[in-house]
Amino acid sequence: MVNHLDLSINLREKIYDIKESRNNFLKIISYFPLSDDEKQFILKNLKSVEFRSIFSDHISEEEWNKTKHQIIKRFQNELFDIDSA
């Protein structure tokens, strides 16, 4: 689903999953909370969006770029029940 949205590669990497929720909103689950600018960019193209993140810590772009490959690999390789979070 992420590939169907017109998002930059950098923004797509920050998103763990996108799915439709019970109330017909798109639920966007990111590894860490997205910045307000990133959320606004997404909202320009979509009307009904719910934002969630796996981790609650806010991290800098530099910190994300240092750790993103480890984080993404971890969640691609492990079974993770995101709905229970």
C-alpha positions in Angstrom: 0.0 0.0 0.0 2.9 2.4 0.7 3.9 2.2 -2.9 0.5 3.4 -4.1 1.0 6.8 -2.3 3.1 9.4 -3.9 5.7 9.5 -1.1 9.4 10.1 -1.2 11.7 7.1 -0.6 12.8 8.8 2.6 9.2 9.0 3.9 8.3 5.5 2.7 11.2 4.1 4.7 9.8 5.6 7.9 6.4 3.9 7.5 6.0 0.4 8.8 2.5 -0.3 7.5 -0.5 1.4 5.9 -3.9 -0.2 6.2 -7.6 0.8 6.3 -9.0 1.0 9.8 -12.6 0.1 10.8 -13.8 3.7 10.4 -12.5 3.9 6.8 -9.5 6.0 7.7 -6.1 5.0 6.5 -4.0 4.0 9.4 -0.4 4.9 8.9 2.0 3.2 11.3 5.5 4.6 11.4 8.5 3.4 13.3 8.8 6.7 15.1 6.3 9.7 15.1 6.4 11.6 11.9 7.1 15.3 11.9 4.3 17.8 11.4 5.7 18.6 8.0 5.6 14.9 7.0 2.1 14.5 8.3 0.9 17.6 6.4 2.5 16.3 3.2 0.5 13.1 3.5 -2.7 14.9 4.5 -2.5 17.0 1.3 -3.1 13.8 -0.7 -5.5 12.0 1.6 -8.5 13.1 3.6 -8.9 10.5 6.3 -5.7 9.4 8.0 -4.9 8.1 11.4 -1.2 8.3 12.4 0.4 5.8 14.8 4.0 4.9 15.5 5.6 1.8 17.0 8.0 3.8 19.2 7.0 7.0 21.1 10.5 8.6 21.0 11.0 11.5 18.7 14.3 11.2 16.8 16.2 13.5 14.5 16.6 12.9 10.8 20.3 12.2 11.4 19.5 9.6 14.1 16.9 8.0 11.8 19.3 7.7 8.9 21.9 6.0 11.2 19.5 3.4 12.5 16.8 2.9 9.9 18.3 -0.2 8.2 18.6 -2.0 11.5 15.1 -1.1 12.6 13.5 -1.9 9.2 15.3 -5.2 9.0 14.2 -6.1 12.6 10.6 -5.6 11.8 10.7 -7.3 8.4 12.3 -10.4 9.9 10.2 -10.7 13.1 6.5 -11.3 13.5 5.1 -8.3 15.2 1.5 -7.8 16.2 1.1 -4.0 15.6 -2.7 -4.0 16.4 -2.0 -4.9 20.0 0.1 -1.8 20.5 
